[in-house]
Amino acid sequence: MVKYVNPSLTHAERKSAATYQKSDSIDSFCVAKALLSKFDTLHDAQPSDLHWILADLVGKRRLLVKHSTATKNQLHVYLGHNYTNYRRFFSGFDGKAALSFWERYPSPSAIKDTTIENLTEFLWEKSHHFYTINKAVEIMDYIDKDGYEDLPFQEEKDSIITLTVKQLKANQELISGIEEEIKKVLPQFGYKLESMYGLGAINAAELVAEIGDINRFPNADTLACYAGISPIRYSSGQTDKHFSNKMGNKNLRQTLFNISITLLTDPHKKGIPKNQYFFDYYNKKISEGKTTKQALRCIMRKLTNIIYKMMRDKSEYREPPRKSPEENLAHKPTKNKKK
């Protein structure tokens, strides 16, 4: 029999020691103490190669996304020194055409000898026939307003921008490759999480990777507690308070947060969210006096219930029927007036 010892238990055992140290031998000793003292409450370890592969792919993608975000922030700083209005050049400064432009023309000194025709041809090719001469003229107008003054060590600064762009493009290619591998592995679990509109394959993979075997959770409440969504109760004497839970699986909680935001988002800016049921539930909580943060946590809690049942039964998502405004008014309870 093999038991799974959560790292938080090891950390607690290490903190309870007289001296706070960390080494392989001390970690092993803390794991042994936690195993002996909490043997009956620990979950059985059930390693699964399929879960391990998916978790490893999701972890690698998460690290690459984090690294890409840091690289984008660096590129923002570098471009701001060379192009004052670089944000106006393209709708997204990290798109394929935009990155190709920064790599080819890292500063105004690299583009000052380029004609409108050459720039149009370059943008036409890199954007797959999306940008025309109008975009080339627009960019050149911005550059003319900024001027073509060379800064000290301009050649070295241009080289840094070029290397940063290449690094960002390489990360994007790696992320795309990992996402393709994730889409191949995910169907082997038999879950139908993607049947919920607004929940894509990557978010579904993150849920499965962090939750693992759904059968180790007896109900949705334990899953919510594991994710750190359920409030923590503090009771002592006549004091009975509830606080927000800042513990639990941070990656799972962040994934549920991202999905909740996506479900409430208006994709086309036309007043229609991706999931009307969750949008109505969110507005209901707001009307009850909850803050936006509290209402969003309620969305995450309800989402946890639905995801738990979908994974446990391997069922598709079916949106609950919504009552019309007339039906809601008809079933609204009336208060008895005091005589």
N, C-alpha and C positions, 0 to 999 in steps of 0.2 A: 504494500500500500504506500502510495506516494501522496504527500500533502503539499498544498500550495501555500507558501508563507508570503503574505503581502509585504512589500518593502517598508510600508509605514509601521508595521509591527517591529521589524528589525530596527528601524530608526528610533522607536520608542524605547526599546531595550537598551540601545546604545546611550540614549540621553539619561536613562535612569542610573547609569554607572557612575562611579565616583569621578572618574576621569573621562573627558569627552575626547575619544580618539577614534580613528578609523583606519583599519587595515583589513586584509583578507582574513586573517586569523580571528580578529575581533568580530568581523561580520559573521563568520561561520559560528562563533560562539553565541552571538545574539540570535541567529536563526534557530540554533538548537534550543535555546531557552524559550523562544516563542513557540516552537514546535511542541515542546514538552508541556508547557503551561496551558496551551490553547489547542491541544490536539483534537478534542471532540468538536470544537467549533470551526476548525479550518476546513476549507473545501478540498475535496480530492483533486489531485492534479491529473488532468486528462489531456495530455499533449495531442495535438492534431496537426499534421503536416500542412493540411490545407489552410487552417487558421494561421499557422506560422508564416506561410508564404504570403498570404494576404496582408497580415500585420507588418511584415517586413517591407512589402511594396508600399503600403500606406505610409510607413515611417520614413522610407527613403524619399517619397514624394513630399512629405511634410518638411523635411530638411531642405530639399531643393527649393521649395516655395519660399521658405524663410530666407534662404540665401539669395534668391532672386529679388526678394523685397529689399534686402540690404543693398544689393547691387543697383537696383533702380534708384534708391535714395542717393547713392553716390553719384549716379549719372545725372540726377537732378542738379546736384551741386556743381558738377563739372560744366554742364551745359549753361548754367546760369552765369558763369564767368565769361563765356564766349558769345552767347546769344541772349540778349535781354528779353526778347519776345519769343523764346523757343516754344513756350506752351501753346502759342497761337498757330504754329506751323501745321500741326496735325491734331486731329480730334483725340488721338491717344499717342502719347510720345513714345510708347513702347511697342507699337504695332510693327509689323514686318517692314512696311515701307518706311516708317519713321526710323527704325533702327538701321536700315540700309543707308538712309540719308545721313544719320549721325556718323556712321562708319566711314562713309565716303567724304563727307564734308564736316569734320569735327569742329571747325571754326570758320568765321567769315573769310579769313585769309586763304582757306582752301577752296572757296567758291567764287572768289572775286574775278577770276579769269574765265568762269563758266558762262556760257550764253544761255538765254532763255530756251532756245531750241534743244540744247544738250540736256538741260535740267528737265525739260518736259519729257524727253525721250527716256531719261533715267527713271523718273517718277512713274511714267506710263508702264514701264517694264516691271518695276519692283512692286507696284500696287495691283498688278494683274489687270491693267487697263481700267483702273478706277480714277486715278488722278490725271487731269488734263493740263493744258497750258494755263488755265486759270489758277490752279494751285501753284504752278511754277512762278507766275507773275506775283501772286500774293506773297510767297516766301521771299522773293527778291525785293519786294517793296519793304518788308519788315527789316531785311538786312541792310537796305540802303538807309533806312531811318536810324539804325543802330550804328552804322559806320563799319569800316574795315580795318580798324586800328589793331595792330599786332601787340599782344601783351608780352612781357618778359618770359623767356623760355616757352614761347608759343609752340615750338615743334615738340617739345617734351610733353606739354599739356595735351596736344592733339594725339600723341601716341597713347597717353593714358586713357583718353576717351575711346579711342579705337579698340584698345584691349578690353575696356569695360563693356563695350557693346558686344564684342565677340564672346565674352564670358556670359553675358545675359542671353545671347542667342543660343549658346551651347546649353545653358540651363533649361531654356524653353524646349529645346529638342529632347533633352533627357526627360523632362516632365511629361511631354507628349508620349514618349515611348513607354514610360511607366504606366501612364493612364491606359494605354492600349493593353498592356499586360494585365492590369487590374480588371478591365472589362472582359478579359478572357477567363479569369479565375472566378469572378463574382458569381456567374450563373451556376457554378458547380455546387453552391450552397443550397440552391432551390428556393431562396427567398424571393419575394415579389415586392420589395420595398420601392422599386422604381415605378410601381403602378400609382403611387401618390404623385400627383402633378406638382412639380416644384422640388422633388427629391430626386437628384440625378444619381448616376452610377458612382461617382466619386464619393458623394456624401453617404450613399448606402454602404460602400466599401469601408469607409471610416467607422460607421456604426458597427458593422459586423466585426471589424478588426478589434475595436475597443471592448465590445460586449463579450465576444467569444461565444461560448456555448450558452444559449439562452436558457437551457434547462437548469443551470446552476442558480437561477433566480426563481424563487417560488412564486413571486407575483411582481406586478409592476411597481409596487411600493419599494421593494428592495432594489430594483433597478434604478429608480429615481434617487434613492439614498446613495447608491454606488456612484451615480453621476454627480452627486452633490447638489441636487435640485431641491429636495425636500428640506424644509426648515428644521433647525435644531432646537429642541425644547430644553429650556433651563428651568428647573423647578427646585426650590429650596424653601421650606417652611411655607409661608403664605405667598411667596413669589413664584409666579408662573409666567415665563416669557418665552417667546420664540424669536430666534435669530436666523439670519440667512446663513446657509451652509457654504463655507469657503473651502471645505475639504472635498474628498471624492476624486473621481477621475477627471482631471482637467481637460484632457483631450476630448473625452466623450461629451463633457459639458459644453465645450467650445463648438463641437460639431452640432449639437442640438440647438445651440444659440444661432449658428449660421443658417441652419435649416429653417428655424422659426422666422428669421429675418427674411429669408427668401420667400417663404409662404405668404408673408404679409406685403411683399413688394409688388408694386404696380409695374409690370414689365413694359407696358406700352404707354404709360402715363395717360391713361384714359379712364382712370377711376375704377378699373377692374383688377383686383389683386390676383395672384396666382392661385390662391386657395380661398374661396369665398367663405367657407365654413370657419376657418381659423380667423379670418378677418372679422367676421361677425362676432366671434367669441372674444376677440381682442377688444372690440368696441364695447361689448357688453361689460367687460371688466373695467374699462375706463369709465363707463357711465356709473358703475357702482362705487366710484371714488378712488380706485387704485391708480397709482402712478404708472407711467409708461414702462418703467423698469419692472414693477410688480406685475403688470399685465403681461409683459413679455415672459416673465418667469412662469406665469400660469399657462401660457401657450406651450412652453417647454415641457411643463408637467403633463399636460394633456397629450402632447406629441409623444411623450414617453409611454403613456398607456397604450396608444395606438400602435407604436412600433413594437412594443412587447407582444401584443396579441398577433400582429402580423408575422413576427419571427417565430413565435411559439406554434402557431397553426399553419405557418407558411401560406398565408392567405393574401389575397389582393386587397387593396385599399378601396373601401366603399364609403363615399361621403354620406354622412347622415342626412336624412331629409330635413329641410329647413321649413319652419312655419312661416306663413305669410304674415304681414303686419296686422291684418284683420284677425287672424287666428291668435296671435299673441295678445291682442287686446281682449279677445273673447275669453281667454284663459287667465287673464291677469287677476290675481286675488284682490278682493276689495276689503278694506279695513272697516271693522265695525265701529260705528260712532258711539261715543259714550253719551248716555242720556243724563 
